[in-house]
Amino acid sequence: MTRAPLMQSTALLVMMALTAALVAAAGVAGADEAPAILGWVEEVSILDTGLVLPAKIDTGADNSSIHASAISYVTHDGNPWVRFTLRDRAGVEVVMERPLIRLGQIKRKEGGYLERPVVSLGLCVAGQRVTAEVNLADRNHFTYPMLVGRSLMVRRFVVDPNRRYITRPTCAAV
């Protein structure tokens, strides 16, 4: 094999790899949008409820979790739903019902797993409306009633571990 065709093949492969990398990079945060910076604790608004909760922004957690009480399973048109109550720091409570997405397996420090219902919630984080899968848990023994995990942050947010409360959970009405 002569060197010219080999060099052309190599050049073609390099151009294809660069093109793929550029396309992937453009999709990371929307070609002209950088991810918003969050502190390690931020306020998060639960859309359509008026509730604002402090949340730990946890890059070590895969998924998000929220403190919920009075969790019960109901059926709507033969489909499983979850009824639960959320409460803010002022004691304002909101009863919600959402379709059950799945029962999540949560690893326990002591070993084994817990099953928790997972629902989809509309949230406002740093002025951005997001829809996130959130597991419902008794977080009474935690400092923060909400934990924001990596699956919500991907392509949207980065975390500055030296700062807290640097954004506002204010989203424009749709």
Chimera marker file (.cmm) of the C-alpha trace (Angstrom):
<marker_set name="trace">
<marker id="1" x="0.000" y="0.000" z="0.000" r="1" g="1" b="0" radius="0.5"/>
<marker id="2" x="1.386" y="3.430" z="-0.889" r="1" g="1" b="0" radius="0.5"/>
<marker id="3" x="1.627" y="6.228" z="1.638" r="1" g="1" b="0" radius="0.5"/>
<marker id="4" x="-0.789" y="8.635" z="-0.127" r="1" g="1" b="0" radius="0.5"/>
<marker id="5" x="-3.961" y="6.519" z="0.253" r="1" g="1" b="0" radius="0.5"/>
<marker id="6" x="-2.983" y="5.668" z="3.856" r="1" g="1" b="0" radius="0.5"/>
<marker id="7" x="-2.529" y="9.362" z="4.709" r="1" g="1" b="0" radius="0.5"/>
<marker id="8" x="-5.862" y="10.213" z="3.045" r="1" g="1" b="0" radius="0.5"/>
<marker id="9" x="-7.616" y="7.507" z="5.076" r="1" g="1" b="0" radius="0.5"/>
<marker id="10" x="-6.039" y="8.773" z="8.297" r="1" g="1" b="0" radius="0.5"/>
<marker id="11" x="-6.969" y="12.366" z="7.489" r="1" g="1" b="0" radius="0.5"/>
<marker id="12" x="-10.537" y="11.303" z="6.753" r="1" g="1" b="0" radius="0.5"/>
<marker id="13" x="-10.790" y="9.434" z="10.072" r="1" g="1" b="0" radius="0.5"/>
<marker id="14" x="-9.407" y="12.436" z="11.983" r="1" g="1" b="0" radius="0.5"/>
<marker id="15" x="-11.896" y="14.789" z="10.269" r="1" g="1" b="0" radius="0.5"/>
<marker id="16" x="-14.779" y="12.430" z="11.092" r="1" g="1" b="0" radius="0.5"/>
<marker id="17" x="-13.689" y="12.232" z="14.747" r="1" g="1" b="0" radius="0.5"/>
<marker id="18" x="-13.400" y="16.029" z="15.001" r="1" g="1" b="0" radius="0.5"/>
<marker id="19" x="-16.824" y="16.499" z="13.425" r="1" g="1" b="0" radius="0.5"/>
<marker id="20" x="-18.367" y="14.023" z="15.870" r="1" g="1" b="0" radius="0.5"/>
<marker id="21" x="-16.685" y="15.792" z="18.798" r="1" g="1" b="0" radius="0.5"/>
<marker id="22" x="-17.970" y="19.194" z="17.663" r="1" g="1" b="0" radius="0.5"/>
<marker id="23" x="-21.507" y="17.883" z="17.208" r="1" g="1" b="0" radius="0.5"/>
<marker id="24" x="-21.407" y="16.304" z="20.683" r="1" g="1" b="0" radius="0.5"/>
<marker id="25" x="-20.023" y="19.486" z="22.263" r="1" g="1" b="0" radius="0.5"/>
<marker id="26" x="-22.713" y="21.608" z="20.619" r="1" g="1" b="0" radius="0.5"/>
<marker id="27" x="-25.388" y="19.431" z="22.201" r="1" g="1" b="0" radius="0.5"/>
<marker id="28" x="-23.945" y="19.575" z="25.718" r="1" g="1" b="0" radius="0.5"/>
<marker id="29" x="-25.349" y="22.934" z="26.769" r="1" g="1" b="0" radius="0.5"/>
<marker id="30" x="-26.945" y="24.167" z="23.579" r="1" g="1" b="0" radius="0.5"/>
<marker id="31" x="-24.096" y="25.546" z="21.430" r="1" g="1" b="0" radius="0.5"/>
<marker id="32" x="-24.414" y="29.084" z="22.828" r="1" g="1" b="0" radius="0.5"/>
<marker id="33" x="-25.469" y="28.317" z="26.415" r="1" g="1" b="0" radius="0.5"/>
<marker id="34" x="-23.099" y="27.606" z="29.275" r="1" g="1" b="0" radius="0.5"/>
<marker id="35" x="-24.405" y="25.597" z="32.234" r="1" g="1" b="0" radius="0.5"/>
<marker id="36" x="-25.619" y="27.708" z="35.167" r="1" g="1" b="0" radius="0.5"/>
<marker id="37" x="-23.506" y="27.674" z="38.321" r="1" g="1" b="0" radius="0.5"/>
<marker id="38" x="-25.132" y="26.434" z="41.523" r="1" g="1" b="0" radius="0.5"/>
<marker id="39" x="-23.828" y="26.540" z="45.066" r="1" g="1" b="0" radius="0.5"/>
<marker id="40" x="-23.828" y="23.306" z="47.067" r="1" g="1" b="0" radius="0.5"/>
<marker id="41" x="-27.132" y="24.434" z="48.640" r="1" g="1" b="0" radius="0.5"/>
<marker id="42" x="-29.831" y="26.261" z="46.670" r="1" g="1" b="0" radius="0.5"/>
<marker id="43" x="-33.538" y="27.018" z="46.937" r="1" g="1" b="0" radius="0.5"/>
<marker id="44" x="-35.754" y="25.035" z="44.571" r="1" g="1" b="0" radius="0.5"/>
<marker id="45" x="-39.346" y="25.917" z="43.745" r="1" g="1" b="0" radius="0.5"/>
<marker id="46" x="-41.909" y="23.157" z="43.198" r="1" g="1" b="0" radius="0.5"/>
<marker id="47" x="-43.843" y="24.483" z="40.201" r="1" g="1" b="0" radius="0.5"/>
<marker id="48" x="-47.576" y="25.063" z="40.539" r="1" g="1" b="0" radius="0.5"/>
<marker id="49" x="-47.456" y="24.788" z="44.347" r="1" g="1" b="0" radius="0.5"/>
<marker id="50" x="-45.828" y="27.983" z="45.608" r="1" g="1" b="0" radius="0.5"/>
<marker id="51" x="-43.483" y="25.891" z="47.751" r="1" g="1" b="0" radius="0.5"/>
<marker id="52" x="-39.792" y="26.781" z="47.928" r="1" g="1" b="0" radius="0.5"/>
<marker id="53" x="-37.440" y="24.287" z="49.572" r="1" g="1" b="0" radius="0.5"/>
<marker id="54" x="-33.756" y="24.376" z="50.431" r="1" g="1" b="0" radius="0.5"/>
<marker id="55" x="-31.955" y="21.638" z="48.514" r="1" g="1" b="0" radius="0.5"/>
<marker id="56" x="-28.531" y="20.067" z="48.798" r="1" g="1" b="0" radius="0.5"/>
<marker id="57" x="-26.955" y="19.898" z="45.345" r="1" g="1" b="0" radius="0.5"/>
<marker id="58" x="-25.257" y="16.503" z="45.438" r="1" g="1" b="0" radius="0.5"/>
<marker id="59" x="-23.001" y="15.416" z="42.581" r="1" g="1" b="0" radius="0.5"/>
<marker id="60" x="-22.499" y="12.112" z="44.404" r="1" g="1" b="0" radius="0.5"/>
<marker id="61" x="-26.172" y="11.168" z="44.111" r="1" g="1" b="0" radius="0.5"/>
<marker id="62" x="-27.547" y="9.721" z="40.887" r="1" g="1" b="0" radius="0.5"/>
<marker id="63" x="-31.127" y="10.831" z="41.478" r="1" g="1" b="0" radius="0.5"/>
<marker id="64" x="-33.090" y="13.546" z="43.225" r="1" g="1" b="0" radius="0.5"/>
<marker id="65" x="-35.109" y="13.012" z="46.375" r="1" g="1" b="0" radius="0.5"/>
<marker id="66" x="-37.700" y="15.078" z="48.248" r="1" g="1" b="0" radius="0.5"/>
<marker id="67" x="-39.187" y="14.856" z="51.721" r="1" g="1" b="0" radius="0.5"/>
<marker id="68" x="-42.785" y="13.677" z="51.470" r="1" g="1" b="0" radius="0.5"/>
<marker id="69" x="-45.233" y="12.512" z="54.100" r="1" g="1" b="0" radius="0.5"/>
<marker id="70" x="-48.556" y="10.655" z="54.002" r="1" g="1" b="0" radius="0.5"/>
<marker id="71" x="-47.399" y="8.664" z="50.958" r="1" g="1" b="0" radius="0.5"/>
<marker id="72" x="-50.123" y="6.378" z="49.627" r="1" g="1" b="0" radius="0.5"/>
<marker id="73" x="-50.829" y="4.545" z="46.398" r="1" g="1" b="0" radius="0.5"/>
<marker id="74" x="-54.001" y="5.251" z="44.443" r="1" g="1" b="0" radius="0.5"/>
<marker id="75" x="-55.345" y="4.266" z="41.027" r="1" g="1" b="0" radius="0.5"/>
<marker id="76" x="-56.616" y="6.503" z="38.255" r="1" g="1" b="0" radius="0.5"/>
<marker id="77" x="-58.174" y="4.764" z="35.241" r="1" g="1" b="0" radius="0.5"/>
<marker id="78" x="-56.426" y="1.551" z="36.255" r="1" g="1" b="0" radius="0.5"/>
<marker id="79" x="-52.988" y="3.213" z="36.425" r="1" g="1" b="0" radius="0.5"/>
<marker id="80" x="-50.884" y="3.477" z="39.594" r="1" g="1" b="0" radius="0.5"/>
<marker id="81" x="-50.491" y="6.956" z="41.088" r="1" g="1" b="0" radius="0.5"/>
<marker id="82" x="-48.977" y="8.264" z="44.306" r="1" g="1" b="0" radius="0.5"/>
<marker id="83" x="-50.628" y="10.714" z="46.726" r="1" g="1" b="0" radius="0.5"/>
<marker id="84" x="-48.228" y="12.568" z="49.027" r="1" g="1" b="0" radius="0.5"/>
<marker id="85" x="-47.805" y="15.750" z="51.043" r="1" g="1" b="0" radius="0.5"/>
<marker id="86" x="-44.994" y="18.286" z="50.675" r="1" g="1" b="0" radius="0.5"/>
<marker id="87" x="-44.294" y="20.951" z="53.318" r="1" g="1" b="0" radius="0.5"/>
<marker id="88" x="-42.100" y="24.048" z="53.203" r="1" g="1" b="0" radius="0.5"/>
<marker id="89" x="-40.119" y="25.618" z="56.069" r="1" g="1" b="0" radius="0.5"/>
<marker id="90" x="-43.068" y="27.834" z="57.042" r="1" g="1" b="0" radius="0.5"/>
<marker id="91" x="-45.271" y="24.748" z="57.506" r="1" g="1" b="0" radius="0.5"/>
<marker id="92" x="-47.363" y="25.299" z="54.373" r="1" g="1" b="0" radius="0.5"/>
<marker id="93" x="-48.511" y="21.893" z="53.111" r="1" g="1" b="0" radius="0.5"/>
<marker id="94" x="-49.595" y="20.834" z="49.641" r="1" g="1" b="0" radius="0.5"/>
<marker id="95" x="-51.161" y="17.463" z="48.848" r="1" g="1" b="0" radius="0.5"/>
<marker id="96" x="-50.168" y="16.217" z="45.410" r="1" g="1" b="0" radius="0.5"/>
<marker id="97" x="-50.977" y="13.247" z="43.190" r="1" g="1" b="0" radius="0.5"/>
<marker id="98" x="-48.657" y="12.110" z="40.418" r="1" g="1" b="0" radius="0.5"/>
<marker id="99" x="-48.401" y="9.000" z="38.238" r="1" g="1" b="0" radius="0.5"/>
<marker id="100" x="-46.035" y="6.392" z="39.673" r="1" g="1" b="0" radius="0.5"/>
<marker id="101" x="-43.084" y="6.143" z="37.294" r="1" g="1" b="0" radius="0.5"/>
<marker id="102" x="-41.444" y="3.224" z="39.105" r="1" g="1" b="0" radius="0.5"/>
<marker id="103" x="-40.315" y="1.994" z="42.497" r="1" g="1" b="0" radius="0.5"/>
<marker id="104" x="-36.698" y="3.062" z="42.859" r="1" g="1" b="0" radius="0.5"/>
<marker id="105" x="-34.107" y="0.917" z="44.607" r="1" g="1" b="0" radius="0.5"/>
<marker id="106" x="-32.172" y="3.071" z="47.072" r="1" g="1" b="0" radius="0.5"/>
<marker id="107" x="-28.940" y="1.650" z="48.492" r="1" g="1" b="0" radius="0.5"/>
<marker id="108" x="-28.751" y="1.819" z="52.304" r="1" g="1" b="0" radius="0.5"/>
<marker id="109" x="-25.545" y="2.612" z="54.193" r="1" g="1" b="0" radius="0.5"/>
<marker id="110" x="-26.263" y="-0.366" z="56.455" r="1" g="1" b="0" radius="0.5"/>
<marker id="111" x="-26.604" y="-2.639" z="53.430" r="1" g="1" b="0" radius="0.5"/>
<marker id="112" x="-29.576" y="-3.724" z="51.405" r="1" g="1" b="0" radius="0.5"/>
<marker id="113" x="-32.044" y="-1.561" z="49.536" r="1" g="1" b="0" radius="0.5"/>
<marker id="114" x="-35.177" y="0.476" z="50.190" r="1" g="1" b="0" radius="0.5"/>
<marker id="115" x="-37.997" y="0.833" z="47.687" r="1" g="1" b="0" radius="0.5"/>
<marker id="116" x="-39.244" y="4.361" z="47.140" r="1" g="1" b="0" radius="0.5"/>
<marker id="117" x="-41.889" y="5.674" z="44.766" r="1" g="1" b="0" radius="0.5"/>
<marker id="118" x="-40.544" y="7.830" z="41.936" r="1" g="1" b="0" radius="0.5"/>
<marker id="119" x="-42.687" y="10.585" z="40.402" r="1" g="1" b="0" radius="0.5"/>
<marker id="120" x="-42.085" y="13.395" z="37.941" r="1" g="1" b="0" radius="0.5"/>
<marker id="121" x="-42.144" y="16.955" z="39.318" r="1" g="1" b="0" radius="0.5"/>
<marker id="122" x="-41.876" y="20.330" z="37.644" r="1" g="1" b="0" radius="0.5"/>
<marker id="123" x="-39.177" y="22.357" z="39.362" r="1" g="1" b="0" radius="0.5"/>
<marker id="124" x="-37.611" y="25.780" z="39.079" r="1" g="1" b="0" radius="0.5"/>
<marker id="125" x="-33.857" y="25.703" z="39.692" r="1" g="1" b="0" radius="0.5"/>
<marker id="126" x="-31.736" y="28.812" z="39.150" r="1" g="1" b="0" radius="0.5"/>
<marker id="127" x="-34.449" y="30.361" z="37.001" r="1" g="1" b="0" radius="0.5"/>
<marker id="128" x="-34.757" y="27.270" z="34.781" r="1" g="1" b="0" radius="0.5"/>
<marker id="129" x="-37.904" y="25.182" z="34.483" r="1" g="1" b="0" radius="0.5"/>
<marker id="130" x="-37.027" y="21.497" z="34.598" r="1" g="1" b="0" radius="0.5"/>
<marker id="131" x="-38.969" y="18.290" z="34.877" r="1" g="1" b="0" radius="0.5"/>
<marker id="132" x="-37.259" y="15.748" z="37.079" r="1" g="1" b="0" radius="0.5"/>
<marker id="133" x="-37.825" y="12.253" z="38.353" r="1" g="1" b="0" radius="0.5"/>
<marker id="134" x="-37.796" y="12.499" z="42.133" r="1" g="1" b="0" radius="0.5"/>
<marker id="135" x="-38.038" y="9.738" z="44.705" r="1" g="1" b="0" radius="0.5"/>
<marker id="136" x="-40.323" y="10.377" z="47.665" r="1" g="1" b="0" radius="0.5"/>
<marker id="137" x="-38.690" y="9.792" z="51.036" r="1" g="1" b="0" radius="0.5"/>
<marker id="138" x="-38.844" y="10.554" z="54.724" r="1" g="1" b="0" radius="0.5"/>
<marker id="139" x="-35.989" y="13.070" z="54.944" r="1" g="1" b="0" radius="0.5"/>
<marker id="140" x="-36.861" y="14.328" z="58.458" r="1" g="1" b="0" radius="0.5"/>
<marker id="141" x="-33.448" y="13.304" z="59.740" r="1" g="1" b="0" radius="0.5"/>
<marker id="142" x="-31.642" y="15.292" z="57.000" r="1" g="1" b="0" radius="0.5"/>
<marker id="143" x="-30.784" y="18.994" z="57.123" r="1" g="1" b="0" radius="0.5"/>
<marker id="144" x="-32.292" y="19.660" z="53.684" r="1" g="1" b="0" radius="0.5"/>
<marker id="145" x="-35.745" y="18.417" z="52.612" r="1" g="1" b="0" radius="0.5"/>
<marker id="146" x="-34.588" y="18.024" z="49.025" r="1" g="1" b="0" radius="0.5"/>
<marker id="147" x="-31.562" y="16.530" z="47.351" r="1" g="1" b="0" radius="0.5"/>
<marker id="148" x="-30.790" y="17.390" z="43.720" r="1" g="1" b="0" radius="0.5"/>
<marker id="149" x="-28.872" y="14.574" z="42.004" r="1" g="1" b="0" radius="0.5"/>
<marker id="150" x="-26.749" y="14.360" z="38.867" r="1" g="1" b="0" radius="0.5"/>
<marker id="151" x="-29.552" y="13.238" z="36.562" r="1" g="1" b="0" radius="0.5"/>
<marker id="152" x="-31.203" y="16.665" z="37.006" r="1" g="1" b="0" radius="0.5"/>
<marker id="153" x="-27.926" y="18.575" z="36.597" r="1" g="1" b="0" radius="0.5"/>
<marker id="154" x="-26.589" y="17.008" z="33.388" r="1" g="1" b="0" radius="0.5"/>
<marker id="155" x="-26.095" y="19.614" z="30.635" r="1" g="1" b="0" radius="0.5"/>
<marker id="156" x="-27.773" y="22.299" z="32.777" r="1" g="1" b="0" radius="0.5"/>
<marker id="157" x="-25.754" y="23.031" z="35.903" r="1" g="1" b="0" radius="0.5"/>
<marker id="158" x="-22.299" y="22.898" z="37.445" r="1" g="1" b="0" radius="0.5"/>
<marker id="159" x="-21.624" y="23.138" z="41.172" r="1" g="1" b="0" radius="0.5"/>
<marker id="160" x="-19.298" y="25.515" z="43.027" r="1" g="1" b="0" radius="0.5"/>
<marker id="161" x="-18.678" y="23.686" z="46.326" r="1" g="1" b="0" radius="0.5"/>
<marker id="162" x="-17.446" y="26.891" z="48.004" r="1" g="1" b="0" radius="0.5"/>
<marker id="163" x="-20.777" y="28.724" z="47.672" r="1" g="1" b="0" radius="0.5"/>
<marker id="164" x="-24.378" y="28.471" z="48.849" r="1" g="1" b="0" radius="0.5"/>
<marker id="165" x="-27.620" y="30.170" z="47.797" r="1" g="1" b="0" radius="0.5"/>
<marker id="166" x="-26.206" y="31.950" z="44.744" r="1" g="1" b="0" radius="0.5"/>
<marker id="167" x="-29.305" y="31.589" z="42.535" r="1" g="1" b="0" radius="0.5"/>
<marker id="168" x="-33.014" y="32.339" z="42.831" r="1" g="1" b="0" radius="0.5"/>
<marker id="169" x="-35.779" y="29.837" z="42.037" r="1" g="1" b="0" radius="0.5"/>
<marker id="170" x="-37.829" y="32.318" z="40.032" r="1" g="1" b="0" radius="0.5"/>
<marker id="171" x="-39.186" y="31.081" z="36.717" r="1" g="1" b="0" radius="0.5"/>
<marker id="172" x="-41.367" y="32.991" z="34.304" r="1" g="1" b="0" radius="0.5"/>
<marker id="173" x="-44.953" y="31.813" z="34.016" r="1" g="1" b="0" radius="0.5"/>
<marker id="174" x="-45.674" y="29.712" z="30.945" r="1" g="1" b="0" radius="0.5"/>
<link id1="1" id2="2" r="1" g="1" b="0" radius="0.2"/>
<link id1="2" id2="3" r="1" g="1" b="0" radius="0.2"/>
<link id1="3" id2="4" r="1" g="1" b="0" radius="0.2"/>
<link id1="4" id2="5" r="1" g="1" b="0" radius="0.2"/>
<link id1="5" id2="6" r="1" g="1" b="0" radius="0.2"/>
<link id1="6" id2="7" r="1" g="1" b="0" radius="0.2"/>
<link id1="7" id2="8" r="1" g="1" b="0" radius="0.2"/>
<link id1="8" id2="9" r="1" g="1" b="0" radius="0.2"/>
<link id1="9" id2="10" r="1" g="1" b="0" radius="0.2"/>
<link id1="10" id2="11" r="1" g="1" b="0" radius="0.2"/>
<link id1="11" id2="12" r="1" g="1" b="0" radius="0.2"/>
<link id1="12" id2="13" r="1" g="1" b="0" radius="0.2"/>
<link id1="13" id2="14" r="1" g="1" b="0" radius="0.2"/>
<link id1="14" id2="15" r="1" g="1" b="0" radius="0.2"/>
<link id1="15" id2="16" r="1" g="1" b="0" radius="0.2"/>
<link id1="16" id2="17" r="1" g="1" b="0" radius="0.2"/>
<link id1="17" id2="18" r="1" g="1" b="0" radius="0.2"/>
<link id1="18" id2="19" r="1" g="1" b="0" radius="0.2"/>
<link id1="19" id2="20" r="1" g="1" b="0" radius="0.2"/>
<link id1="20" id2="21" r="1" g="1" b="0" radius="0.2"/>
<link id1="21" id2="22" r="1" g="1" b="0" radius="0.2"/>
<link id1="22" id2="23" r="1" g="1" b="0" radius="0.2"/>
<link id1="23" id2="24" r="1" g="1" b="0" radius="0.2"/>
<link id1="24" id2="25" r="1" g="1" b="0" radius="0.2"/>
<link id1="25" id2="26" r="1" g="1" b="0" radius="0.2"/>
<link id1="26" id2="27" r="1" g="1" b="0" radius="0.2"/>
<link id1="27" id2="28" r="1" g="1" b="0" radius="0.2"/>
<link id1="28" id2="29" r="1" g="1" b="0" radius="0.2"/>
<link id1="29" id2="30" r="1" g="1" b="0" radius="0.2"/>
<link id1="30" id2="31" r="1" g="1" b="0" radius="0.2"/>
<link id1="31" id2="32" r="1" g="1" b="0" radius="0.2"/>
<link id1="32" id2="33" r="1" g="1" b="0" radius="0.2"/>
<link id1="33" id2="34" r="1" g="1" b="0" radius="0.2"/>
<link id1="34" id2="35" r="1" g="1" b="0" radius="0.2"/>
<link id1="35" id2="36" r="1" g="1" b="0" radius="0.2"/>
<link id1="36" id2="37" r="1" g="1" b="0" radius="0.2"/>
<link id1="37" id2="38" r="1" g="1" b="0" radius="0.2"/>
<link id1="38" id2="39" r="1" g="1" b="0" radius="0.2"/>
<link id1="39" id2="40" r="1" g="1" b="0" radius="0.2"/>
<link id1="40" id2="41" r="1" g="1" b="0" radius="0.2"/>
<link id1="41" id2="42" r="1" g="1" b="0" radius="0.2"/>
<link id1="42" id2="43" r="1" g="1" b="0" radius="0.2"/>
<link id1="43" id2="44" r="1" g="1" b="0" radius="0.2"/>
<link id1="44" id2="45" r="1" g="1" b="0" radius="0.2"/>
<link id1="45" id2="46" r="1" g="1" b="0" radius="0.2"/>
<link id1="46" id2="47" r="1" g="1" b="0" radius="0.2"/>
<link id1="47" id2="48" r="1" g="1" b="0" radius="0.2"/>
<link id1="48" id2="49" r="1" g="1" b="0" radius="0.2"/>
<link id1="49" id2="50" r="1" g="1" b="0" radius="0.2"/>
<link id1="50" id2="51" r="1" g="1" b="0" radius="0.2"/>
<link id1="51" id2="52" r="1" g="1" b="0" radius="0.2"/>
<link id1="52" id2="53" r="1" g="1" b="0" radius="0.2"/>
<link id1="53" id2="54" r="1" g="1" b="0" radius="0.2"/>
<link id1="54" id2="55" r="1" g="1" b="0" radius="0.2"/>
<link id1="55" id2="56" r="1" g="1" b="0" radius="0.2"/>
<link id1="56" id2="57" r="1" g="1" b="0" radius="0.2"/>
<link id1="57" id2="58" r="1" g="1" b="0" radius="0.2"/>
<link id1="58" id2="59" r="1" g="1" b="0" radius="0.2"/>
<link id1="59" id2="60" r="1" g="1" b="0" radius="0.2"/>
<link id1="60" id2="61" r="1" g="1" b="0" radius="0.2"/>
<link id1="61" id2="62" r="1" g="1" b="0" radius="0.2"/>
<link id1="62" id2="63" r="1" g="1" b="0" radius="0.2"/>
<link id1="63" id2="64" r="1" g="1" b="0" radius="0.2"/>
<link id1="64" id2="65" r="1" g="1" b="0" radius="0.2"/>
<link id1="65" id2="66" r="1" g="1" b="0" radius="0.2"/>
<link id1="66" id2="67" r="1" g="1" b="0" radius="0.2"/>
<link id1="67" id2="68" r="1" g="1" b="0" radius="0.2"/>
<link id1="68" id2="69" r="1" g="1" b="0" radius="0.2"/>
<link id1="69" id2="70" r="1" g="1" b="0" radius="0.2"/>
<link id1="70" id2="71" r="1" g="1" b="0" radius="0.2"/>
<link id1="71" id2="72" r="1" g="1" b="0" radius="0.2"/>
<link id1="72" id2="73" r="1" g="1" b="0" radius="0.2"/>
<link id1="73" id2="74" r="1" g="1" b="0" radius="0.2"/>
<link id1="74" id2="75" r="1" g="1" b="0" radius="0.2"/>
<link id1="75" id2="76" r="1" g="1" b="0" radius="0.2"/>
<link id1="76" id2="77" r="1" g="1" b="0" radius="0.2"/>
<link id1="77" id2="78" r="1" g="1" b="0" radius="0.2"/>
<link id1="78" id2="79" r="1" g="1" b="0" radius="0.2"/>
<link id1="79" id2="80" r="1" g="1" b="0" radius="0.2"/>
<link id1="80" id2="81" r="1" g="1" b="0" radius="0.2"/>
<link id1="81" id2="82" r="1" g="1" b="0" radius="0.2"/>
<link id1="82" id2="83" r="1" g="1" b="0" radius="0.2"/>
<link id1="83" id2="84" r="1" g="1" b="0" radius="0.2"/>
<link id1="84" id2="85" r="1" g="1" b="0" radius="0.2"/>
<link id1="85" id2="86" r="1" g="1" b="0" radius="0.2"/>
<link id1="86" id2="87" r="1" g="1" b="0" radius="0.2"/>
<link id1="87" id2="88" r="1" g="1" b="0" radius="0.2"/>
<link id1="88" id2="89" r="1" g="1" b="0" radius="0.2"/>
<link id1="89" id2="90" r="1" g="1" b="0" radius="0.2"/>
<link id1="90" id2="91" r="1" g="1" b="0" radius="0.2"/>
<link id1="91" id2="92" r="1" g="1" b="0" radius="0.2"/>
<link id1="92" id2="93" r="1" g="1" b="0" radius="0.2"/>
<link id1="93" id2="94" r="1" g="1" b="0" radius="0.2"/>
<link id1="94" id2="95" r="1" g="1" b="0" radius="0.2"/>
<link id1="95" id2="96" r="1" g="1" b="0" radius="0.2"/>
<link id1="96" id2="97" r="1" g="1" b="0" radius="0.2"/>
<link id1="97" id2="98" r="1" g="1" b="0" radius="0.2"/>
<link id1="98" id2="99" r="1" g="1" b="0" radius="0.2"/>
<link id1="99" id2="100" r="1" g="1" b="0" radius="0.2"/>
<link id1="100" id2="101" r="1" g="1" b="0" radius="0.2"/>
<link id1="101" id2="102" r="1" g="1" b="0" radius="0.2"/>
<link id1="102" id2="103" r="1" g="1" b="0" radius="0.2"/>
<link id1="103" id2="104" r="1" g="1" b="0" radius="0.2"/>
<link id1="104" id2="105" r="1" g="1" b="0" radius="0.2"/>
<link id1="105" id2="106" r="1" g="1" b="0" radius="0.2"/>
<link id1="106" id2="107" r="1" g="1" b="0" radius="0.2"/>
<link id1="107" id2="108" r="1" g="1" b="0" radius="0.2"/>
<link id1="108" id2="109" r="1" g="1" b="0" radius="0.2"/>
<link id1="109" id2="110" r="1" g="1" b="0" radius="0.2"/>
<link id1="110" id2="111" r="1" g="1" b="0" radius="0.2"/>
<link id1="111" id2="112" r="1" g="1" b="0" radius="0.2"/>
<link id1="112" id2="113" r="1" g="1" b="0" radius="0.2"/>
<link id1="113" id2="114" r="1" g="1" b="0" radius="0.2"/>
<link id1="114" id2="115" r="1" g="1" b="0" radius="0.2"/>
<link id1="115" id2="116" r="1" g="1" b="0" radius="0.2"/>
<link id1="116" id2="117" r="1" g="1" b="0" radius="0.2"/>
<link id1="117" id2="118" r="1" g="1" b="0" radius="0.2"/>
<link id1="118" id2="119" r="1" g="1" b="0" radius="0.2"/>
<link id1="119" id2="120" r="1" g="1" b="0" radius="0.2"/>
<link id1="120" id2="121" r="1" g="1" b="0" radius="0.2"/>
<link id1="121" id2="122" r="1" g="1" b="0" radius="0.2"/>
<link id1="122" id2="123" r="1" g="1" b="0" radius="0.2"/>
<link id1="123" id2="124" r="1" g="1" b="0" radius="0.2"/>
<link id1="124" id2="125" r="1" g="1" b="0" radius="0.2"/>
<link id1="125" id2="126" r="1" g="1" b="0" radius="0.2"/>
<link id1="126" id2="127" r="1" g="1" b="0" radius="0.2"/>
<link id1="127" id2="128" r="1" g="1" b="0" radius="0.2"/>
<link id1="128" id2="129" r="1" g="1" b="0" radius="0.2"/>
<link id1="129" id2="130" r="1" g="1" b="0" radius="0.2"/>
<link id1="130" id2="131" r="1" g="1" b="0" radius="0.2"/>
<link id1="131" id2="132" r="1" g="1" b="0" radius="0.2"/>
<link id1="132" id2="133" r="1" g="1" b="0" radius="0.2"/>
<link id1="133" id2="134" r="1" g="1" b="0" radius="0.2"/>
<link id1="134" id2="135" r="1" g="1" b="0" radius="0.2"/>
<link id1="135" id2="136" r="1" g="1" b="0" radius="0.2"/>
<link id1="136" id2="137" r="1" g="1" b="0" radius="0.2"/>
<link id1="137" id2="138" r="1" g="1" b="0" radius="0.2"/>
<link id1="138" id2="139" r="1" g="1" b="0" radius="0.2"/>
<link id1="139" id2="140" r="1" g="1" b="0" radius="0.2"/>
<link id1="140" id2="141" r="1" g="1" b="0" radius="0.2"/>
<link id1="141" id2="142" r="1" g="1" b="0" radius="0.2"/>
<link id1="142" id2="143" r="1" g="1" b="0" radius="0.2"/>
<link id1="143" id2="144" r="1" g="1" b="0" radius="0.2"/>
<link id1="144" id2="145" r="1" g="1" b="0" radius="0.2"/>
<link id1="145" id2="146" r="1" g="1" b="0" radius="0.2"/>
<link id1="146" id2="147" r="1" g="1" b="0" radius="0.2"/>
<link id1="147" id2="148" r="1" g="1" b="0" radius="0.2"/>
<link id1="148" id2="149" r="1" g="1" b="0" radius="0.2"/>
<link id1="149" id2="150" r="1" g="1" b="0" radius="0.2"/>
<link id1="150" id2="151" r="1" g="1" b="0" radius="0.2"/>
<link id1="151" id2="152" r="1" g="1" b="0" radius="0.2"/>
<link id1="152" id2="153" r="1" g="1" b="0" radius="0.2"/>
<link id1="153" id2="154" r="1" g="1" b="0" radius="0.2"/>
<link id1="154" id2="155" r="1" g="1" b="0" radius="0.2"/>
<link id1="155" id2="156" r="1" g="1" b="0" radius="0.2"/>
<link id1="156" id2="157" r="1" g="1" b="0" radius="0.2"/>
<link id1="157" id2="158" r="1" g="1" b="0" radius="0.2"/>
<link id1="158" id2="159" r="1" g="1" b="0" radius="0.2"/>
<link id1="159" id2="160" r="1" g="1" b="0" radius="0.2"/>
<link id1="160" id2="161" r="1" g="1" b="0" radius="0.2"/>
<link id1="161" id2="162" r="1" g="1" b="0" radius="0.2"/>
<link id1="162" id2="163" r="1" g="1" b="0" radius="0.2"/>
<link id1="163" id2="164" r="1" g="1" b="0" radius="0.2"/>
<link id1="164" id2="165" r="1" g="1" b="0" radius="0.2"/>
<link id1="165" id2="166" r="1" g="1" b="0" radius="0.2"/>
<link id1="166" id2="167" r="1" g="1" b="0" radius="0.2"/>
<link id1="167" id2="168" r="1" g="1" b="0" radius="0.2"/>
<link id1="168" id2="169" r="1" g="1" b="0" radius="0.2"/>
<link id1="169" id2="170" r="1" g="1" b="0" radius="0.2"/>
<link id1="170" id2="171" r="1" g="1" b="0" radius="0.2"/>
<link id1="171" id2="172" r="1" g="1" b="0" radius="0.2"/>
<link id1="172" id2="173" r="1" g="1" b="0" radius="0.2"/>
<link id1="173" id2="174" r="1" g="1" b="0" radius="0.2"/>
</marker_set>
